[in-house]
Amino acid sequence: MANILVPVQRGHDVAWLANYLQKIHLREHIRVHLLSVQPRYTNLVNLFFSKKDLTMFRDEDAAKSLAPIQRALDAANVPYNLHIRTGDKVTEIVKFAKDYYCPQIVLGPTSNGGILDVLFGTLNGRIESQLRQSEKHCEVL
């Protein structure tokens, strides 16, 4: 059974992702891991809110980002596991892929990131670069 990692991000083509995962699921038994990576709060924010409140905020934000793909996978009858991590998006995605032995990371088509992609590179490119540095073989789609 293959582990497939699907990091949730804004601009995802949810219909494409659900269709792609459903096709694989019909061919073979897969384990889909939906991952929401939330940024760390700054020290200033930490001063004004309790750890319990910050965890609640993080979980609410993660639930909002996960909801569209969850609905699509439920409709396509594709089982999945939910995961929430806090930290740098690329670092956490690569770490998760290594920890869960995911041979494939599926990002799918996204809306154009514009100038940020030009300045910092696409998420796909940054993940592939960090995977090469860590010597972990993983296909990024």
Residue pairs with C-beta under 8 A, 6 or more apart in sequence:
1 28
1 29
1 30
1 31
2 28
2 30
2 31
2 103
2 104
3 30
3 31
3 33
3 100
3 101
3 102
3 103
4 21
4 24
4 30
4 31
4 32
4 33
4 102
4 104
4 105
4 106
5 33
5 35
5 93
5 96
5 97
5 100
5 102
5 104
5 105
5 106
6 17
6 21
6 32
6 33
6 34
6 35
6 69
6 80
6 105
6 106
6 107
7 35
7 36
7 37
7 89
7 93
7 105
7 107
7 123
8 34
8 35
8 36
8 65
8 66
8 69
9 65
9 89
9 107
9 110
9 123
10 65
10 111
11 110
11 111
11 113
12 68
12 69
12 107
12 108
12 110
13 108
13 109
13 110
14 68
14 69
14 72
15 72
16 108
16 109
17 69
17 72
17 106
17 108
18 69
18 72
18 73
18 75
18 76
18 78
19 76
20 106
20 108
20 141
21 30
21 32
21 73
21 76
21 78
21 106
22 76
22 77
22 78
24 30
25 32
25 76
25 77
25 78
25 79
31 79
31 81
32 73
32 78
32 79
32 80
32 81
33 80
33 81
33 83
33 96
33 100
33 102
34 66
34 69
34 70
34 73
34 80
34 81
34 82
34 83
35 83
35 84
35 85
35 92
35 93
35 96
36 61
36 62
36 65
36 66
36 82
36 83
36 84
36 85
37 84
37 85
37 86
37 87
37 88
37 89
37 92
37 93
38 58
38 61
38 62
38 84
38 85
38 86
39 86
39 87
39 89
40 86
40 87
41 49
41 54
41 57
45 54
46 54
49 57
58 84
58 86
59 84
62 84
66 82
70 80
70 82
73 79
73 80
83 96
85 92
85 95
85 96
86 92
89 123
90 123
90 126
90 127
90 130
91 130
93 105
93 127
94 127
94 130
94 131
94 134
94 136
96 102
97 105
97 131
97 136
97 138
98 134
98 136
102 138
103 137
103 138
103 139
104 138
104 139
104 140
104 141
105 127
105 138
105 139
105 140
105 141
106 141
107 123
107 124
107 127
107 140
107 141
108 141
110 123
113 122
113 123
120 126
121 129
124 140
127 140
128 140
131 137
131 138
131 140
